[in-house]
Amino acid sequence: MEEEEGDTGDPEFIKKQEQKRSELDEQLREYIAEWRLVRVKEQVELKKLKEKQAKRKIARADEEKATAERKKQEEERRVKEIEEKKIKDAEDKKQRLIDAEKKRQAMMAALKEQHKNKTTNFVIRKKALAASLTDAEMERTKTKEQLEEEKKIALSIRIKPLALDGLAIDKLKEKATELWDIIVKLETEKYDLEERMKRQEYDLKELKERQRQQLRHRALKKGLDPEALTGPHPPKIQLASKYERRVDIRSFDERQRLFQGGYDAVYLEQLEKTWKERMQEFMTRPRRRLPRWCGERPGKKPGDPETPEGEEETAKGDEIEVEDTVAVQPKEEIEEEDLEEEEVEVDEEEDDDDDDEDEE
C-alpha cells in the first residue's frame, strides 16, 4: 500500500500519465475533424445527387409526355388509316358486286336471246320455263367460264390482296407483325377447339360408361342378364307356362303363329303324328292264332259244320294275305275288323260257358 501511494505521488509518473492523455485527446480531435470533413463532403455529394435526380425526373416526365403525345398521334393516324381502308374495301366490294351483277344480267339476256332464236314450238315452251326459272336452275345453266369468273370474284372478295407497293421498311415490319398476330390467333383458336373437342369426347365416353354401369345394376336388380339393358334393343320377354312354371323356349315367331290361329294346325299335326305312331305299333304287333281247346275250332258256333283238315292251311295263307292288305286299309276298316275280332272273342267265351254247363 505504501508503494502504491509512493507511485501515485511520483511527479514523473503523473507527467507521463498526463502526456498520454494529451496524446489521446489530440488523436480524438484529429479523428473528429476528419469525420466532420468526410460528413461535409457526403452531404455535398448527396445534395448534388438529389439535384441531379430531380432534374432527371423532370426530364423523364417531359420525355414520357412527348412519347405519350407521339403514341396518341400514331394511334389516331392508324385508326384513320384503318377507317379509310375499310371504306375503300367496301367500295371495292360494292364495285365488284355491281360488275358481277352486270355480267349476270348480260348472261341472262344472252340466254333469253338464244331461246328466242330457236323454233316456234321450242320458243313457246321455253318462254314459260324462262319465266319460272329459280336460282338453282339458273345456277345449273351457267357455263364453265361463268363459274370460273364467279369463283375468281368470290376469292378476291374473301382473300384480300396485300398492297405492299411503296411501303417503307417500318410499314413492312408492321404488316408482317400484324399477319403474324393473325396467324397466332388462328392457331390458338384451333388448338383451343381441338382440346375442347378432345375433352367433350372424353366426357361423352365417361357418361356412356356410367350409363352402362347403371343399366347393368338395374338389370341385376330386376333379375335379368347384366347386359340385357345395355343393347340397342329392349330385352326379350321370357314367357313362362301358367301351369308348368317353366320358361317357354319357343321363339317369338312360333308364339306369334300360335296367336295368329296356328294352334289348330299344330294340333292336327300332333294328332297325325300320334296316329302314325300307334298305327306303326299295331302293324308290328305279333300275329298268332288262338289255341284249340279239346279239338274245337276257335270261334265255332253251335250247329256249324266241322272244319276239314286241309282248310286250316288255306286259312293260314288267307290270314297272311289279309295281313298284307291290312297295311293299306284305312283306319275305319281296321277299327271294324277289331270290332269283329272282339265279337268273335265274346262268342268263344259264350261257347266255353255252354260247354262247361253241358259237362256239369
Rosetta blueprint (number, residue, H / E / L):
1 M L
2 E H
3 E H
4 E H
5 E H
6 G H
7 D H
8 T H
9 G L
10 D L
11 P H
12 E H
13 F H
14 I H
15 K H
16 K H
17 Q H
18 E H
19 Q H
20 K H
21 R H
22 S H
23 E H
24 L H
25 D H
26 E H
27 Q H
28 L H
29 R H
30 E H
31 Y H
32 I H
33 A H
34 E H
35 W H
36 R H
37 L H
38 V H
39 R H
40 V H
41 K H
42 E H
43 Q H
44 V H
45 E H
46 L H
47 K H
48 K H
49 L H
50 K H
51 E H
52 K H
53 Q H
54 A H
55 K H
56 R H
57 K H
58 I H
59 A H
60 R H
61 A H
62 D H
63 E H
64 E H
65 K H
66 A H
67 T H
68 A H
69 E H
70 R H
71 K H
72 K H
73 Q H
74 E H
75 E H
76 E H
77 R H
78 R H
79 V H
80 K H
81 E H
82 I H
83 E H
84 E H
85 K H
86 K H
87 I H
88 K H
89 D H
90 A H
91 E H
92 D H
93 K H
94 K H
95 Q H
96 R H
97 L H
98 I H
99 D H
100 A H
101 E H
102 K H
103 K H
104 R H
105 Q H
106 A H
107 M H
108 M H
109 A H
110 A H
111 L H
112 K H
113 E H
114 Q H
115 H H
116 K H
117 N L
118 K L
119 T L
120 T H
121 N H
122 F H
123 V H
124 I H
125 R H
126 K H
127 K H
128 A H
129 L H
130 A H
131 A H
132 S L
133 L L
134 T L
135 D H
136 A H
137 E H
138 M H
139 E H
140 R H
141 T L
142 K L
143 T L
144 K H
145 E H
146 Q H
147 L H
148 E H
149 E H
150 E H
151 K H
152 K H
153 I H
154 A H
155 L H
156 S H
157 I H
158 R H
159 I L
160 K L
161 P L
162 L L
163 A L
164 L L
165 D L
166 G L
167 L L
168 A L
169 I H
170 D H
171 K H
172 L H
173 K H
174 E H
175 K H
176 A H
177 T H
178 E H
179 L H
180 W H
181 D H
182 I H
183 I H
184 V H
185 K H
186 L H
187 E H
188 T H
189 E H
190 K H
191 Y H
192 D H
193 L H
194 E H
195 E H
196 R H
197 M H
198 K H
199 R H
200 Q H
201 E H
202 Y H
203 D H
204 L H
205 K H
206 E H
207 L H
208 K H
209 E H
210 R H
211 Q H
212 R H
213 Q H
214 Q H
215 L H
216 R H
217 H H
218 R H
219 A H
220 L H
221 K H
222 K L
223 G L
224 L L
225 D L
226 P L
227 E L
228 A L
229 L L
230 T L
231 G L
232 P L
233 H L
234 P L
235 P L
236 K L
237 I L
238 Q L
239 L L
240 A E
241 S L
242 K L
243 Y L
244 E L
245 R L
246 R L
247 V E
248 D L
249 I L
250 R L
251 S L
252 F H
253 D H
254 E H
255 R H
256 Q H
257 R H
258 L H
259 F H
260 Q H
261 G H
262 G H
263 Y H
264 D H
265 A H
266 V H
267 Y H
268 L H
269 E H
270 Q H
271 L H
272 E H
273 K H
274 T H
275 W H
276 K H
277 E H
278 R H
279 M H
280 Q H
281 E H
282 F H
283 M H
284 T L
285 R L
286 P L
287 R L
288 R L
289 R L
290 L L
291 P L
292 R L
293 W E
294 C L
295 G L
296 E E
297 R L
298 P L
299 G L
300 K L
301 K L
302 P L
303 G L
304 D L
305 P L
306 E L
307 T L
308 P L
309 E L
310 G L
311 E H
312 E H
313 E H
314 T H
315 A H
316 K H
317 G H
318 D H
319 E H
320 I H
321 E H
322 V H
323 E H
324 D H
325 T H
326 V H
327 A L
328 V L
329 Q L
330 P L
331 K H
332 E H
333 E H
334 I H
335 E H
336 E H
337 E H
338 D H
339 L H
340 E H
341 E H
342 E H
343 E H
344 V H
345 E H
346 V H
347 D H
348 E H
349 E H
350 E H
351 D H
352 D H
353 D H
354 D H
355 D H
356 D H
357 E H
358 D H
359 E H
360 E L
